[in-house]
Amino acid sequence: MKHNFGAGPGILPHEVLKQAAEAVVDFNGTGLSILEISHRSAEFEAVLAEAVTLVKELLNVPEGYSVLFLQGGASTQFAMVPYNLLPDGGKAAYLESGVWANKALKEAKYFGEAQVVATSKESNFTYIPKDFEIPADAAYFHITSNNTIYGTQLHKFFPSPVPVVCDMSSDIFSREIKVADFGIIYAGAQKNMGPAGTTLVVVKDDILGKSGRKIPAMFNYQTQIEGGSMYNTPPVFAIYVSMLTLKWLKAKGGVPAIEKENEAKAKVLYEEIDRNPLFKAVAAEEDRSYMNVCFVMENPELEKPFLKLCDEKGIVGVKGHRSVGGFRASIYNALPITSIHVLIDAMREFAEKNK
Ligand SMILES: *Cc1c(COP(=O)(O)O)cnc(C)c1O
């Protein structure tokens, strides 16, 4: 049994994996694999409908929003958002809080002006910029709720005069949010919702159709809404496994229950990092992520031997992103607190050995 701290594709609940494996051979007693039934079959339509219902329930999605399961990852949303919302020659506002935010704003530049309202680039994104103004003439304001690579997270959202578009790829379903505060929420499934291959989009219907631009069908939210995420063949398996994961989450008590667990997990791990003389946290304290915990060593020469110890203990995926170095423990919804304790014990054992 491994303790999977990988950043993405990330850990999924074991029972979900078992159900998914069964469905690959025989889906719900149909005698057919989930991989070989028609996406227009009643069986798959029920899966998609249930996935959409679960998203609406778990996030308390209000009236006037559509829930989509698309393809192309969060990276396609980087382009699809300005394609749909940013008029030619218009302006959009971006908070540059990391590399993903930067990639999103680069895509917006193909369609109009992408104004950076604030950046923490000068500090290698160790904090969330907070002191800035959002231009009232922007078509939308784009933020990244959790910066997967740097381990920073928005613990408070900014009031905005324009629709807020939020990349929630790495903290969707990890904590309670108010959907009504957002124009678009999007998230690649593979961090906290399911396997790679589908992207969740929650879009407020009345912000669409205002860019005056002609948009090819697959890139047009309106076509996707009208097609019920089935304008073309949807990623059936990724949607199926996402649905199972959302069902698992609901059975656990939904987002409020997992939020408590996530807080408890992050708290004990940061406490150990702060206490242990060999390690130090990377992110500014008030912006620390509850999903991706980034830390380095006071003595970088000890990093390799610590990774070796982790490997021996079945702790995988803790090597930090190359642009930050050190370690990153991704502690997504499906990671049990017992795995956190295994990591903490390894940190203590290592500190004892290297006194
Ligand atoms: C992983 C990640 C992405 C990229 O997602 P893809 O689905 O691979 O395109 C974008 N934004 C954030 C915050 C991420 O963590």
The ligand as an ORCA input file, in Angstrom:
! r2SCAN-3c Opt
* xyz 0 1
  C      -2.730     20.992    -13.219
  C      -3.263     22.353    -13.353
  C      -3.583     22.927    -14.593
  C      -3.371     22.190    -15.894
  O      -4.338     21.241    -16.067
  P      -4.454     20.365    -17.396
  O      -5.738     19.642    -17.140
  O      -3.258     19.476    -17.431
  O      -4.514     21.268    -18.557
  C      -4.112     24.185    -14.618
  N      -4.305     24.890    -13.497
  C      -4.007     24.393    -12.278
  C      -4.237     25.221    -11.062
  C      -3.472     23.108    -12.169
  O      -3.167     22.603    -10.968
*
